[in-house]
Structure formats: structure tokens, C-alpha cells
Amino acid sequence: MKNKSLYFSALSLSALIVLTACTASQPQDDAKDSVDHGMAHQMTSAPEVSSKDANAADMNFASGMKAHHEQAMEMSTEVLGKEQIPAEVQKVAEEIKSAQGPEIELMDRWLASWDMPEGMDHQQMDHGEAMVSSEDISKLKNAQGREAAKLFLEQMIQHHEGAVEMARTEIDQGSDLEAIKLSESIVESQNQEIQQMKDMLSRL
């Protein structure tokens, strides 16, 4: 009987030790879950830079890129209205219109919320070679077929290169996080399109 009692005592002690260990570890697991959820919330709800934090570089970028996108939309609409334009060139023009239209609306909202100082507009800002000249736009309007497709690609490559430079300036000098994020997207996407259009141009 004595041995049997010792057996049950040892068994009870072992069970108590296991239960105590489980109870002690539970807060740590709960704490870990709490940290994980907190980090996830922090990553998904990071505060955005308010409109009052936009600086002159942000305003310059949004105003200038809006005008730049508007010209790209005009050029794309022009080439899509012509006959005998290769299908792959038409697709590029359609994609440009699809992507840049919403970005124009976004930058309009930014400029309205930033309360840009009077007299500060894209017409007074120097964007170098970012815009295609009115003479080149006229050439595109007067061209037809394969010649028009070639002019469109040549001019849009130049146009995209200007946009990339404008976006890089915003990344370096801007303060609004959303404007910088858009600039990074422009650099990546338009560099890809530049290479795509160069490849098309070589086949015309």
C-alpha cells in the first residue's frame, strides 16, 4: 500500500508541474499574439501625410505632371483616331489613357487640398524637355498610318523620359508621402513602357 501511495503522489506532482508550466506560458502566448496584431495594425494604418505638409516640390510635381499626363492623353487620343495604326501601338495608347486619366483626377484632388499659392501653376514652371513641343504635336496630327505610329512612339518615349525625371525630382525633394509613392510608381511603370515602345519602334 505504501508503494501504491507513493506512485499516486508522484503522478499528482507531475500533473501539477505540467499544469503550472502551461498556465505560466499562456500570458506569454497571449502577449505574442497581441504584439503580432499590434504590428499588423500599425503597418496597415500608418498615418498619411496631411495636405498641409505638402511643399513647393510636391505642388510643382502635381501641377506639372497633371499637364504632362493631359498631353499624353491628347497624343494617345490622336493616334487612336487614325487608320492603319498597328494593333500593338493602339494598345499602348489605350493603356496610357486608362492609367493616366485616374492619376489626373488624383492630382486635381491634391492640388485642391493643398491650396496652392496664387500664381503658382504649371505654365510658370520649367519642366525642361518633359513636354513634347507644339510643332511635334502638329506633325503627329498631320501624319497617317505607319508614319503616325512611328512619330507617336518616338514622341511618347521622349515624353515618358521627361515624366521619369520629374518623378525622380519629386522623390528627392518632395515631402508628401502619397505624391512620392506615385512618383516611384511612375518611374517603374514608365521605364518599362519606354523599353516596350523602343522595341516596337525597332520593328516599324
LOKEVEX-920862 format. One record per atom (N, C-alpha, C): x, y, z; atom name; residue number from 1. Coordinates in pm, 1 decimal. Layout:
<rs>
R        x        y        z atome num
R        X        Y        Z    CA NUM
...
</rs>
This chain:
<rs>
R        x        y        z atome num
R     83.2   -120.6      0.0     N   1
R      0.0      0.0      0.0    CA   1
R     86.1    124.8      0.0     C   1
R    197.2    117.4     70.4     N   2
R    284.9    233.3     78.2    CA   2
R    339.1    268.2    -57.5     C   2
R    380.8    165.1   -134.9     N   3
R    433.9    190.5   -269.7    CA   3
R    327.7    248.2   -360.6     C   3
R    203.4    200.2   -341.8     N   4
R     94.2    249.7   -425.4    CA   4
R     66.8    396.7   -396.2     C   4
R     74.9    433.0   -269.7     N   5
R     52.8    573.2   -231.5    CA   5
R    160.9    662.4   -288.8     C   5
R    284.7    615.7   -281.6     N   6
R    394.8    693.5   -338.4    CA   6
R    376.4    712.3   -488.5     C   6
R    325.2    608.9   -555.3     N   7
R    303.2    616.5   -700.6    CA   7
R    203.7    725.8   -735.1     C   7
R     90.5    725.4   -662.0     N   8
R    -12.8    826.7   -691.2    CA   8
R     33.9    966.8   -653.5     C   8
R    115.7    980.6   -551.4     N   9
R    169.9   1111.9   -512.1    CA   9
R    260.3   1167.0   -621.0     C   9
R    346.0   1077.9   -673.8     N  10
R    436.6   1120.9   -781.3    CA  10
R    358.5   1161.2   -904.9     C  10
R    253.0   1087.0   -934.4     N  11
R    169.5   1116.6  -1051.2    CA  11
R    101.1   1251.2  -1035.0     C  11
R     50.5   1278.3   -915.2     N  12
R    -17.5   1406.1   -888.9    CA  12
R     79.8   1522.0   -899.1     C  12
R    201.8   1503.1   -848.2     N  13
R    302.9   1607.6   -854.4    CA  13
R    339.9   1638.9   -998.2     C  13
R    352.8   1534.0  -1080.0     N  14
R    386.2   1554.2  -1221.6    CA  14
R    276.5   1632.1  -1291.8     C  14
R    152.4   1597.2  -1263.4     N  15
R     40.0   1667.0  -1326.3    CA  15
R     38.6   1812.6  -1285.6     C  15
R     69.4   1840.4  -1157.1     N  16
R     71.2   1977.7  -1108.1    CA  16
R    178.7   2060.3  -1176.8     C  16
R    295.6   1997.8  -1196.0     N  17
R    406.5   2068.6  -1263.1    CA  17
R    369.9   2104.3  -1406.0     C  17
R    308.2   2009.5  -1479.3     N  18
R    268.0   2033.7  -1618.0    CA  18
R    164.6   2144.3  -1626.2     C  18
R     64.4   2141.1  -1533.2     N  19
R    -41.0   2241.2  -1532.5    CA  19
R     15.0   2379.0  -1503.1     C  19
R    108.8   2385.5  -1408.0     N  20
R    170.4   2513.3  -1372.9    CA  20
R    248.4   2570.8  -1489.5     C  20
R    322.0   2485.1  -1561.3     N  21
R    401.5   2530.1  -1675.9    CA  21
R    311.9   2584.1  -1785.6     C  21
R    199.1   2515.6  -1811.0     N  22
R    105.0   2560.0  -1914.4    CA  22
R     43.8   2693.9  -1879.4     C  22
R      8.0   2708.1  -1747.6     N  23
R    -53.1   2833.1  -1702.0    CA  23
R     44.2   2948.4  -1712.5     C  23
R    171.1   2924.4  -1683.5     N  24
R    272.6   3029.7  -1687.1    CA  24
R    301.6   3073.5  -1828.8     C  24
R    293.1   2978.5  -1922.8     N  25
R    328.3   3012.6  -2060.2    CA  25
R    215.7   3083.2  -2132.5     C  25
R     90.7   3071.2  -2082.4     N  26
R    -23.5   3126.0  -2153.4    CA  26
R    -15.0   3277.4  -2171.3     C  26
R     20.2   3355.9  -2067.9     N  27
R     30.6   3501.3  -2087.6    CA  27
R    132.2   3538.6  -2192.7     C  27
R    239.7   3463.4  -2200.0     N  28
R    341.8   3493.8  -2299.7    CA  28
R    286.4   3476.3  -2439.6     C  28
R    208.3   3363.4  -2461.5     N  29
R    147.7   3341.8  -2592.5    CA  29
R     49.0   3451.6  -2625.1     C  29
R    -33.5   3490.4  -2523.4     N  30
R   -128.7   3597.5  -2545.4    CA  30
R    -57.7   3727.2  -2577.7     C  30
R     53.5   3753.5  -2507.8     N  31
R    129.2   3876.3  -2532.3    CA  31
R    185.0   3877.3  -2672.3     C  31
R    233.9   3758.5  -2717.1     N  32
R    289.4   3749.2  -2852.4    CA  32
R    183.0   3780.1  -2956.4     C  32
R     60.3   3719.7  -2934.7     N  33
R    -48.7   3746.1  -3028.2    CA  33
R    -82.9   3893.3  -3030.6     C  33
R    -79.8   3955.6  -2910.6     N  34
R   -111.4   4097.6  -2902.2    CA  34
R    -10.9   4180.9  -2978.8     C  34
R    117.4   4147.1  -2968.3     N  35
R    222.0   4218.7  -3041.1    CA  35
R    204.6   4201.7  -3191.4     C  35
R    177.2   4074.1  -3231.9     N  36
R    159.7   4047.4  -3374.4    CA  36
R     44.6   4129.9  -3431.8     C  36
R    -69.9   4131.1  -3360.4     N  37
R   -185.3   4207.0  -3408.1    CA  37
R   -154.3   4356.3  -3408.0     C  37
R    -80.9   4400.6  -3305.8     N  38
R    -45.6   4542.4  -3299.1    CA  38
R     42.0   4584.1  -3415.0     C  38
R    139.6   4498.9  -3449.5     N  39
R    227.7   4529.7  -3561.7    CA  39
R    150.6   4531.2  -3691.8     C  39
R     57.7   4434.9  -3707.5     N  40
R    -22.4   4431.5  -3829.5    CA  40
R   -106.6   4556.7  -3841.3     C  40
R   -165.8   4601.2  -3730.5     N  41
R   -247.3   4721.9  -3732.5    CA  41
R   -162.1   4844.1  -3764.9     C  41
R    -43.0   4848.1  -3705.8     N  42
R     46.3   4960.4  -3730.2    CA  42
R     87.3   4968.4  -3876.6     C  42
R    108.3   4852.7  -3939.0     N  43
R    151.4   4850.5  -4078.5    CA  43
R     38.7   4888.5  -4173.2     C  43
R    -86.6   4856.1  -4134.2     N  44
R   -198.3   4881.7  -4224.9    CA  44
R   -266.5   5014.1  -4198.4     C  44
R   -233.1   5080.4  -4087.5     N  45
R   -299.9   5205.9  -4056.4    CA  45
R   -200.9   5317.2  -4027.9     C  45
R    -85.5   5315.0  -4097.7     N  46
R     13.6   5420.1  -4080.3    CA  46
R    -45.5   5553.5  -4123.2     C  46
R    -26.6   5659.3  -4045.3     N  47
R    -86.9   5788.2  -4078.4    CA  47
R    -31.0   5844.5  -4208.2     C  47
R   -118.7   5901.5  -4287.6     N  48
R    -75.5   5965.1  -4411.4    CA  48
R    -30.8   6107.6  -4382.1     C  48
R     56.0   6160.7  -4466.2     N  49
R     96.9   6299.6  -4452.4    CA  49
R    -21.7   6388.0  -4488.2     C  49
R    -57.0   6481.5  -4403.9     N  50
R   -171.1   6568.3  -4431.1    CA  50
R   -135.9   6667.0  -4541.0     C  50
R   -240.5   6723.4  -4600.8     N  51
R   -219.7   6812.3  -4714.8    CA  51
R   -137.1   6934.2  -4677.1     C  51
R   -144.1   6976.0  -4550.1     N  52
R    -70.9   7095.8  -4509.5    CA  52
R     79.9   7073.7  -4511.9     C  52
R    122.4   6946.0  -4519.0     N  53
R    265.5   6917.5  -4518.8    CA  53
R    326.7   6918.2  -4658.4     C  53
R    245.0   6941.3  -4762.1     N  54
R    299.3   6946.1  -4898.5    CA  54
R    389.1   7068.2  -4912.9     C  54
R    502.0   7048.7  -4980.3     N  55
R    591.5   7161.9  -5002.0    CA  55
R    585.5   7205.1  -5149.0     C  55
R    670.9   7300.1  -5184.5     N  56
R    669.1   7354.3  -5320.5    CA  56
R    701.1   7247.4  -5424.2     C  56
R    789.9   7152.5  -5389.2     N  57
R    824.9   7045.5  -5483.0    CA  57
R    704.4   6956.8  -5511.7     C  57
R    623.3   6928.9  -5408.3     N  58
R    502.3   6849.1  -5427.1    CA  58
R    404.8   6920.4  -5521.3     C  58
R    386.0   7049.2  -5498.8     N  59
R    294.0   7126.9  -5581.8    CA  59
R    344.6   7136.9  -5725.4     C  59
R    474.6   7157.1  -5738.5     N  60
R    536.4   7162.0  -5871.4    CA  60
R    515.3   7029.9  -5944.3     C  60
R    538.0   6920.4  -5873.0     N  61
R    522.4   6787.8  -5932.2    CA  61
R    379.4   6763.3  -5977.4     C  61
R    282.9   6783.9  -5886.9     N  62
R    143.3   6752.9  -5917.9    CA  62
R     90.8   6840.3  -6030.7     C  62
R    122.7   6967.8  -6026.7     N  63
R     75.8   7058.7  -6130.5    CA  63
R    140.0   7026.9  -6264.8     C  63
R    270.6   7006.0  -6263.0     N  64
R    341.8   6975.7  -6387.0    CA  64
R    306.5   6839.8  -6443.5     C  64
R    294.0   6737.9  -6355.6     N  65
R    262.8   6603.0  -6403.7    CA  65
R    119.7   6595.4  -6454.9     C  65
R     30.2   6674.0  -6396.2     N  66
R   -106.1   6679.0  -6446.4    CA  66
R   -107.2   6727.1  -6591.7     C  66
R    -36.7   6837.6  -6617.4     N  67
R    -28.2   6889.7  -6754.2    CA  67
R     40.6   6789.9  -6846.3     C  67
R    140.3   6722.8  -6793.9     N  68
R    215.1   6623.7  -6870.6    CA  68
R    124.5   6507.0  -6909.4     C  68
R     47.4   6457.6  -6813.6     N  69
R    -46.8   6348.4  -6840.8    CA  69
R   -153.8   6392.3  -6941.2     C  69
R   -199.7   6514.7  -6929.0     N  70
R   -302.0   6564.7  -7020.8    CA  70
R   -250.3   6564.5  -7164.7     C  70
R   -123.3   6599.4  -7182.0     N  71
R    -66.6   6595.3  -7316.4    CA  71
R    -55.0   6451.2  -7366.3     C  71
R    -17.6   6359.7  -7278.6     N  72
R    -10.4   6217.8  -7317.3    CA  72
R   -147.7   6166.0  -7357.8     C  72
R   -250.4   6208.2  -7287.4     N  73
R   -387.0   6169.2  -7322.3    CA  73
R   -424.2   6225.4  -7459.8     C  73
R   -386.0   6349.0  -7486.0     N  74
R   -414.1   6411.3  -7616.3    CA  74
R   -343.5   6336.1  -7728.6     C  74
R   -218.1   6302.9  -7708.6     N  75
R   -141.9   6230.3  -7809.9    CA  75
R   -200.2   6091.5  -7834.4     C  75
R   -239.7   6024.6  -7727.4     N  76
R   -296.4   5889.9  -7740.3    CA  76
R   -430.3   5893.7  -7812.9     C  76
R   -512.8   5991.5  -7778.4     N  77
R   -642.3   6006.6  -7846.2    CA  77
R   -622.5   6033.7  -7994.5     C  77
R   -522.3   6113.0  -8025.2     N  78
R   -493.4   6148.2  -8164.1    CA  78
R   -456.4   6023.6  -8245.5     C  78
R   -367.5   5942.0  -8194.3     N  79
R   -322.8   5825.8  -8271.1    CA  79
R   -432.0   5719.1  -8278.7     C  79
R   -516.5   5710.8  -8176.4     N  80
R   -624.5   5612.9  -8178.4    CA  80
R   -733.5   5649.6  -8279.6     C  80
R   -736.5   5775.6  -8319.9     N  81
R   -834.9   5818.4  -8418.4    CA  81
R   -789.5   5799.5  -8562.1     C  81
R   -671.2   5748.1  -8581.1     N  82
R   -616.0   5729.9  -8716.0    CA  82
R   -634.0   5585.6  -8762.9     C  82
R   -630.1   5568.2  -8892.2     N  83
R   -641.0   5435.3  -8952.1    CA  83
R   -503.2   5376.6  -8977.3     C  83
R   -500.4   5244.0  -8989.6     N  84
R   -378.7   5168.6  -9021.8    CA  84
R   -267.4   5186.9  -8917.9     C  84
R   -308.2   5201.4  -8792.7     N  85
R   -211.7   5204.6  -8682.8    CA  85
R   -194.2   5061.5  -8632.2     C  85
R    -71.2   5010.7  -8622.1     N  86
R    -50.3   4873.3  -8573.5    CA  86
R   -120.4   4848.7  -8440.6     C  86
R   -171.7   4728.4  -8425.5     N  87
R   -250.2   4694.0  -8306.0    CA  87
R   -171.2   4714.2  -8176.9     C  87
R    -41.3   4681.2  -8178.6     N  88
R     37.7   4694.5  -8056.4    CA  88
R     56.8   4840.3  -8017.3     C  88
R     61.1   4929.5  -8115.7     N  89
R     72.1   5072.4  -8086.6    CA  89
R    -61.0   5124.0  -8032.8     C  89
R   -170.5   5078.2  -8089.4     N  90
R   -302.1   5114.7  -8038.5    CA  90
R   -317.8   5072.4  -7892.5     C  90
R   -267.7   4953.3  -7861.0     N  91
R   -278.5   4902.3  -7724.4    CA  91
R   -201.5   4991.2  -7626.9     C  91
R    -83.8   5036.6  -7666.0     N  92
R     -5.8   5126.0  -7580.6    CA  92
R    -82.8   5255.0  -7554.3     C  92
R   -140.7   5311.9  -7660.6     N  93
R   -216.8   5435.4  -7646.8    CA  93
R   -336.0   5416.5  -7554.2     C  93
R   -404.1   5303.5  -7567.3     N  94
R   -520.0   5275.4  -7481.7    CA  94
R   -477.5   5259.2  -7335.8     C  94
R   -364.2   5193.3  -7312.8     N  95
R   -315.9   5172.8  -7176.7    CA  95
R   -274.7   5304.6  -7112.7     C  95
R   -215.6   5393.2  -7191.0     N  96
R   -176.5   5524.6  -7139.8    CA  96
R   -300.3   5601.8  -7094.9     C  96
R   -403.9   5600.8  -7177.0     N  97
R   -527.0   5671.4  -7141.3    CA  97
R   -590.7   5610.6  -7016.6     C  97
R   -589.4   5479.6  -7008.8     N  98
R   -651.1   5410.8  -6896.3    CA  98
R   -578.6   5439.2  -6765.0     C  98
R   -445.4   5447.5  -6770.2     N  99
R   -366.2   5466.8  -6649.1    CA  99
R   -360.1   5612.5  -6606.0     C  99
R   -346.5   5703.0  -6702.2     N 100
R   -317.6   5841.1  -6667.4    CA 100
R   -442.3   5924.5  -6638.5     C 100
R   -558.5   5881.9  -6688.9     N 101
R   -681.5   5953.7  -6657.2    CA 101
R   -708.6   5959.3  -6507.6     C 101
R   -709.0   5844.7  -6437.9     N 102
R   -730.7   5846.8  -6291.8    CA 102
R   -622.1   5923.8  -6216.7     C 102
R   -497.8   5921.7  -6267.2     N 103
R   -391.5   5995.7  -6199.5    CA 103
R   -413.4   6146.1  -6211.4     C 103
R   -468.7   6191.6  -6322.5     N 104
R   -501.4   6333.5  -6338.6    CA 104
R   -604.7   6374.1  -6233.9     C 104
R   -707.0   6291.4  -6215.3     N 105
R   -810.1   6319.8  -6115.3    CA 105
R   -750.5   6322.6  -5975.1     C 105
R   -658.5   6230.3  -5947.3     N 106
R   -593.4   6225.6  -5816.6    CA 106
R   -513.8   6353.2  -5791.0     C 106
R   -437.2   6396.3  -5889.7     N 107
R   -356.5   6517.1  -5871.6    CA 107
R   -442.0   6642.4  -5863.2     C 107
R   -556.6   6643.5  -5930.1     N 108
R   -652.1   6753.2  -5914.3    CA 108
R   -696.6   6764.4  -5768.3     C 108
R   -725.7   6649.7  -5707.5     N 109
R   -768.3   6649.7  -5567.2    CA 109
R   -656.5   6698.2  -5475.6     C 109
R   -534.4   6653.4  -5503.9     N 110
R   -421.3   6700.8  -5423.6    CA 110
R   -407.5   6851.8  -5431.7     C 110
R   -408.8   6904.0  -5552.9     N 111
R   -387.7   7047.5  -5571.7    CA 111
R   -497.4   7128.3  -5503.5     C 111
R   -620.1   7077.5  -5505.8     N 112
R   -729.8   7146.7  -5438.5    CA 112
R   -710.7   7145.7  -5286.8     C 112
R   -664.3   7033.2  -5233.4     N 113
R   -648.1   7021.9  -5088.1    CA 113
R   -524.8   7096.4  -5039.1     C 113
R   -424.0   7110.6  -5125.8     N 114
R   -301.7   7179.1  -5085.2    CA 114
R   -314.8   7331.0  -5085.8     C 114
R   -421.9   7382.2  -5148.2     N 115
R   -441.6   7526.7  -5154.2    CA 115
R   -316.1   7594.5  -5210.6     C 115
R   -278.9   7557.1  -5331.5     N 116
R   -158.0   7605.3  -5396.7    CA 116
R   -158.7   7757.8  -5405.8     C 116
R    -48.8   7824.0  -5372.1     N 117
R    -43.9   7970.2  -5375.8    CA 117
R    -84.2   8026.7  -5511.6     C 117
R   -151.0   8139.3  -5509.1     N 118
R   -195.9   8203.5  -5632.5    CA 118
R    -77.6   8235.8  -5722.4     C 118
R    -93.7   8208.3  -5850.7     N 119
R     12.7   8237.6  -5947.5    CA 119
R    110.9   8125.0  -5965.8     C 119
R    102.5   8021.4  -5879.0     N 120
R    191.8   7906.1  -5892.3    CA 120
R    120.7   7799.6  -5972.8     C 120
R    144.2   7791.4  -6101.9     N 121
R     80.1   7691.2  -6185.9    CA 121
R    182.0   7635.1  -6283.4     C 121
R    143.2   7527.9  -6350.2     N 122
R    238.9   7456.0  -6434.6    CA 122
R    289.1   7538.9  -6551.3     C 122
R    212.4   7641.0  -6594.2     N 123
R    255.8   7723.2  -6706.6    CA 123
R    378.0   7806.5  -6670.5     C 123
R    397.2   7831.4  -6540.8     N 124
R    511.9   7911.7  -6496.8    CA 124
R    628.2   7824.0  -6451.9     C 124
R    609.5   7693.4  -6456.0     N 125
R    713.7   7603.6  -6408.8    CA 125
R    794.7   7548.8  -6525.0     C 125
R    923.0   7540.2  -6506.1     N 126
R   1011.8   7492.0  -6611.1    CA 126
R   1032.1   7342.4  -6594.9     C 126
R    980.4   7265.7  -6691.0     N 127
R    996.5   7120.3  -6686.8    CA 127
R   1090.8   7072.5  -6797.6     C 127
R   1168.4   7161.7  -6851.9     N 128
R   1270.0   7124.1  -6948.9    CA 128
R   1210.8   7053.9  -7069.6     C 128
R   1261.4   6932.4  -7096.3     N 129
R   1218.7   6856.8  -7213.0    CA 129
R   1105.4   6759.1  -7179.9     C 129
R   1038.1   6780.6  -7067.9     N 130
R    932.8   6687.7  -7028.1    CA 130
R    815.6   6689.0  -7124.7     C 130
R    784.3   6804.9  -7181.0     N 131
R    670.2   6817.4  -7270.5    CA 131
R    715.2   6808.4  -7416.4     C 131
R    626.8   6754.1  -7499.6     N 132
R    651.4   6749.5  -7643.7    CA 132
R    613.3   6885.9  -7702.0     C 132
R    693.1   6936.5  -7793.3     N 133
R    669.3   7070.2  -7848.2    CA 133
R    540.9   7072.6  -7931.4     C 133
R    483.8   7191.2  -7945.2     N 134
R    362.4   7207.1  -8025.6    CA 134
R    388.6   7172.3  -8171.7     C 134
R    511.4   7197.7  -8218.1     N 135
R    546.8   7163.6  -8356.3    CA 135
R    542.4   7011.6  -8377.7     C 135
R    594.3   6937.2  -8279.3     N 136
R    593.3   6791.3  -8291.4    CA 136
R    450.7   6735.8  -8280.2     C 136
R    368.7   6798.7  -8196.5     N 137
R    229.0   6756.9  -8186.5    CA 137
R    158.1   6777.4  -8320.2     C 137
R    189.2   6887.1  -8386.9     N 138
R    129.3   6913.9  -8518.2    CA 138
R    171.2   6808.4  -8619.6     C 138
R    296.7   6766.3  -8613.4     N 139
R    344.7   6661.4  -8704.0    CA 139
R    266.7   6531.8  -8681.4     C 139
R    241.0   6500.6  -8555.2     N 140
R    165.7   6379.8  -8524.4    CA 140
R     22.5   6389.4  -8578.2     C 140
R    -36.2   6505.1  -8562.9     N 141
R   -174.1   6523.5  -8609.7    CA 141
R   -184.7   6509.9  -8761.2     C 141
R    -82.0   6552.1  -8832.3     N 142
R    -86.5   6551.2  -8978.7    CA 142
R    -42.4   6417.8  -9039.6     C 142
R     19.8   6334.0  -8959.3     N 143
R     70.7   6206.4  -9011.2    CA 143
R    -39.9   6101.0  -9013.6     C 143
R    -17.2   5996.0  -9094.0     N 144
R   -114.1   5887.4  -9107.2    CA 144
R    -43.0   5751.8  -9102.6     C 144
R   -118.8   5648.2  -9070.0     N 145
R    -68.8   5511.9  -9078.3    CA 145
R     60.1   5486.1  -9002.0     C 145
R    150.1   5414.7  -9067.1     N 146
R    275.8   5374.5  -9004.0    CA 146
R    361.4   5494.5  -8964.0     C 146
R    357.6   5601.1  -9045.5     N 147
R    433.9   5721.6  -9010.1    CA 147
R    382.8   5781.3  -8879.7     C 147
R    250.8   5785.1  -8862.5     N 148
R    192.7   5837.9  -8739.9    CA 148
R    228.8   5749.7  -8620.0     C 148
R    226.6   5618.2  -8640.2     N 149
R    262.4   5525.7  -8533.1    CA 149
R    407.3   5546.1  -8489.2     C 149
R    494.2   5565.1  -8587.8     N 150
R    636.2   5586.5  -8557.0    CA 150
R    657.0   5718.2  -8481.7     C 150
R    590.3   5824.9  -8527.8     N 151
R    602.4   5953.5  -8459.4    CA 151
R    548.7   5944.8  -8317.1     C 151
R    437.0   5876.3  -8302.7     N 152
R    377.9   5861.1  -8169.8    CA 152
R    475.4   5792.7  -8074.0     C 152
R    536.5   5684.1  -8117.4     N 153
R    630.2   5612.6  -8030.8    CA 153
R    752.3   5698.3  -7998.6     C 153
R    807.0   5764.2  -8097.9     N 154
R    924.6   5849.1  -8075.3    CA 154
R    892.9   5959.8  -7975.2     C 154
R    779.2   6024.3  -7995.1     N 155
R    742.4   6135.5  -7908.0    CA 155
R    704.8   6087.7  -7768.0     C 155
R    637.9   5972.7  -7760.0     N 156
R    596.3   5922.9  -7628.8    CA 156
R    715.4   5870.2  -7549.4     C 156
R    816.1   5818.4  -7615.3     N 157
R    938.8   5779.4  -7545.3    CA 157
R   1000.7   5902.7  -7480.3     C 157
R   1013.2   6009.8  -7557.6     N 158
R   1065.4   6135.9  -7503.9    CA 158
R    976.8   6185.8  -7389.9     C 158
R    847.6   6174.7  -7410.6     N 159
R    750.5   6220.1  -7310.8    CA 159
R    765.6   6143.0  -7180.5     C 159
R    776.3   6011.9  -7190.2     N 160
R    794.1   5928.2  -7070.7    CA 160
R    927.0   5958.0  -7000.7     C 160
R   1031.6   5979.4  -7077.2     N 161
R   1161.1   6011.1  -7016.4    CA 161
R   1152.6   6140.0  -6935.3     C 161
R   1076.9   6236.8  -6986.9     N 162
R   1054.9   6360.0  -6911.3    CA 162
R    977.6   6334.2  -6782.8     C 162
R    877.2   6247.3  -6789.8     N 163
R    797.9   6214.8  -6670.8    CA 163
R    882.7   6146.1  -6564.6     C 163
R    971.9   6058.5  -6607.7     N 164
R   1059.6   5988.7  -6513.5    CA 164
R   1148.6   6088.2  -6440.6     C 164
R   1201.4   6185.2  -6512.9     N 165
R   1286.2   6286.1  -6449.3    CA 165
R   1207.1   6370.4  -6350.6     C 165
R   1085.6   6409.0  -6388.5     N 166
R   1000.4   6485.3  -6297.1    CA 166
R    969.9   6405.0  -6170.9     C 166
R    942.1   6277.1  -6188.6     N 167
R    910.2   6191.1  -6074.6    CA 167
R   1032.1   6174.8  -5983.2     C 167
R   1149.2   6161.1  -6041.3     N 168
R   1270.4   6146.9  -5959.6    CA 168
R   1297.7   6273.1  -5879.0     C 168
R   1268.7   6388.5  -5937.4     N 169
R   1284.1   6514.0  -5864.3    CA 169
R   1190.3   6517.9  -5744.9     C 169
R   1066.9   6472.0  -5765.3     N 170
R    971.1   6468.1  -5654.3    CA 170
R   1017.8   6372.4  -5545.2     C 170
R   1071.0   6257.4  -5583.8     N 171
R   1121.1   6160.8  -5484.6    CA 171
R   1232.3   6223.6  -5400.6     C 171
R   1318.6   6301.3  -5464.7     N 172
R   1433.0   6363.2  -5395.2    CA 172
R   1392.9   6484.4  -5311.5     C 172
R   1294.6   6561.5  -5358.9     N 173
R   1267.6   6691.7  -5297.5    CA 173
R   1130.4   6704.0  -5232.7     C 173
R   1037.4   6615.2  -5265.2     N 174
R    901.9   6626.4  -5212.6    CA 174
R    892.2   6583.7  -5067.6     C 174
R    778.2   6619.2  -5003.8     N 175
R    755.4   6581.4  -4864.6    CA 175
R    625.3   6503.3  -4845.2     C 175
R    533.3   6509.5  -4942.4     N 176
R    406.1   6438.6  -4928.6    CA 176
R    426.2   6291.1  -4964.0     C 176
R    393.6   6202.3  -4870.5     N 177
R    421.1   6060.1  -4888.1    CA 177
R    343.9   5999.3  -5004.4     C 177
R    219.3   6043.1  -5023.6     N 178
R    139.7   5988.0  -5132.8    CA 178
R    193.7   6033.1  -5268.4     C 178
R    238.4   6156.9  -5278.4     N 179
R    296.7   6206.9  -5403.1    CA 179
R    427.3   6134.5  -5433.9     C 179
R    505.6   6108.2  -5331.9     N 180
R    630.9   6034.8  -5350.5    CA 180
R    602.3   5891.3  -5393.8     C 180
R    500.8   5831.0  -5333.1     N 181
R    462.2   5694.3  -5369.2    CA 181
R    419.9   5687.3  -5515.5     C 181
R    340.4   5785.1  -5560.8     N 182
R    300.3   5788.9  -5701.5    CA 182
R    421.8   5807.2  -5790.7     C 182
R    514.7   5891.2  -5750.1     N 183
R    636.1   5915.4  -5829.0    CA 183
R    716.6   5787.0  -5846.7     C 183
R    727.6   5710.0  -5741.7     N 184
R    800.7   5583.3  -5750.9    CA 184
R    732.0   5488.1  -5849.1     C 184
R    599.8   5489.1  -5846.6     N 185
R    523.6   5405.3  -5940.2    CA 185
R    545.1   5451.9  -6084.2     C 185
R    548.8   5583.3  -6104.7     N 186
R    569.7   5638.9  -6238.8    CA 186
R    707.6   5600.3  -6291.9     C 186
R    808.8   5609.6  -6208.8     N 187
R    944.5   5574.4  -6251.7    CA 187
R    948.9   5429.4  -6298.4     C 187
R    888.7   5340.6  -6220.6     N 188
R    893.2   5198.1  -6254.2    CA 188
R    811.8   5167.4  -6380.0     C 188
R    687.2   5212.7  -6383.1     N 189
R    598.4   5176.3  -6493.5    CA 189
R    639.7   5241.9  -6624.8     C 189
R    680.3   5367.3  -6619.1     N 190
R    712.3   5435.2  -6744.8    CA 190
R    848.4   5392.9  -6799.4     C 190
R    939.5   5353.8  -6714.4     N 191
R   1064.0   5295.7  -6765.9    CA 191
R   1036.2   5165.6  -6840.3     C 191
R    943.4   5085.8  -6787.9     N 192
R    905.4   4962.1  -6857.3    CA 192
R    840.9   4993.3  -6991.8     C 192
R    755.4   5093.8  -6995.1     N 193
R    688.6   5130.7  -7119.7    CA 193
R    786.0   5189.1  -7221.2     C 193
R    885.9   5260.5  -7172.3     N 194
R    988.7   5315.0  -7262.4    CA 194
R   1057.5   5201.4  -7337.3     C 194
R   1096.4   5097.8  -7264.3     N 195
R   1162.8   4984.6  -7329.0    CA 195
R   1068.5   4913.8  -7424.3     C 195
R    944.1   4899.7  -7384.6     N 196
R    843.2   4836.4  -7469.5    CA 196
R    826.6   4914.6  -7600.2     C 196
R    818.3   5046.3  -7591.1     N 197
R    799.7   5128.6  -7710.8    CA 197
R    924.6   5130.3  -7798.5     C 197
R   1040.8   5125.3  -7738.3     N 198
R   1164.6   5116.9  -7816.8    CA 198
R   1168.0   4987.1  -7898.2     C 198
R   1122.5   4879.9  -7835.5     N 199
R   1117.4   4752.3  -7907.4    CA 199
R   1019.3   4759.0  -8024.7     C 199
R    905.0   4821.2  -8003.2     N 200
R    807.0   4837.8  -8111.3    CA 200
R    862.2   4923.7  -8223.9     C 200
R    930.3   5030.8  -8186.1     N 201
R    985.7   5124.0  -8283.5    CA 201
R   1087.4   5053.8  -8373.7     C 201
R   1163.1   4963.6  -8314.3     N 202
R   1263.5   4892.4  -8394.3    CA 202
R   1201.5   4799.9  -8497.2     C 202
R   1073.4   4765.5  -8477.6     N 203
R   1006.4   4675.3  -8570.5    CA 203
R    927.1   4749.5  -8679.1     C 203
R    914.4   4880.9  -8665.4     N 204
R    838.1   4956.5  -8764.6    CA 204
R    924.8   4992.6  -8886.8     C 204
</rs>
